[in-house]
């Protein structure tokens, strides 16, 4: 039963994160803003619409959103919620986690290319380029976690982090900062991308889904909210010393931490503008350095 909680809660709460971001941006702009539950209304509305496919498309664009959604659900099933174990757990699941992330990105890219749209092709090319830059950062973050915890299971990694926090807390802070930059890029948030823009020439992720409609678009958007939850959960697990709190309180603190990360995203989007495409590699390189420093310092601790 507890394992189902760690799986079902993210499915229920993930769209709320987008509502929180929009509400924070509205507060900074002095507006009332959309309701917190607006993402749920949008997903419901999209699910009521029909599928629309271009004559130039193949079965790829039909299968792409379904497989992306299945991958997002698989990722959530591997993620613990504080002390609550995930639905599935085994040694090496973090490697499966990395490969599933890459597979979802690949499917989104080829689905965009399958539309035959020049705009979607442009977005797919940009996504492939920036993915090539960010994947080493993700690998180094996970590799450092594996070395620190001496485990390749996500659940064991999170448990190991809690035990090592008093001695190596600064390493986890650096990893969390790197992971936050990864979150912004993977979730297509400012300063890397602007999900609310209407200028196709400046889009990265959004331009790839312009030709998707109805339930297909709903599945892609929902999978994106789940990815936001996943990376925010990693950040909270790195920063929150849960062993200081009672066991029953730890899951609530993790959820509260995810909300705080989401609020911070909304603040960043309110005070920053989107970067030029030529400047995006700079923060990615900085994220790589933040992930590489704990990797080097870990061996210093061992010596």
Protein Blocks (a to p, Z undefined) as FASTA:
>chain_A
ZZmmmmmmmmmmmmmmmmmmmmmmmmmnopnbjafklmmmmmmmmmmpccdddfkbcfkl
mmmmmmmmmmmmmmmmmpcehjbccfbdcehklmmmmmmmmmmmmmmmmmmmmnopaklm
mmmmmmmmmmmmmmmmmmmmmmmmmmmnopabfklmmmmmmmmmmmmmmmmmmmmmmmmm
mmmmmnopafkbcfkbcbfklpmklmmmmmgghjllmmmmmmmmmmmmmmmmmmmmmmmc
fklpcfklmmmmmmmmmmmmmmmmmmmmmmpccddfklmmmmmmmmmmmmmmmmmmmmmm
mZZ
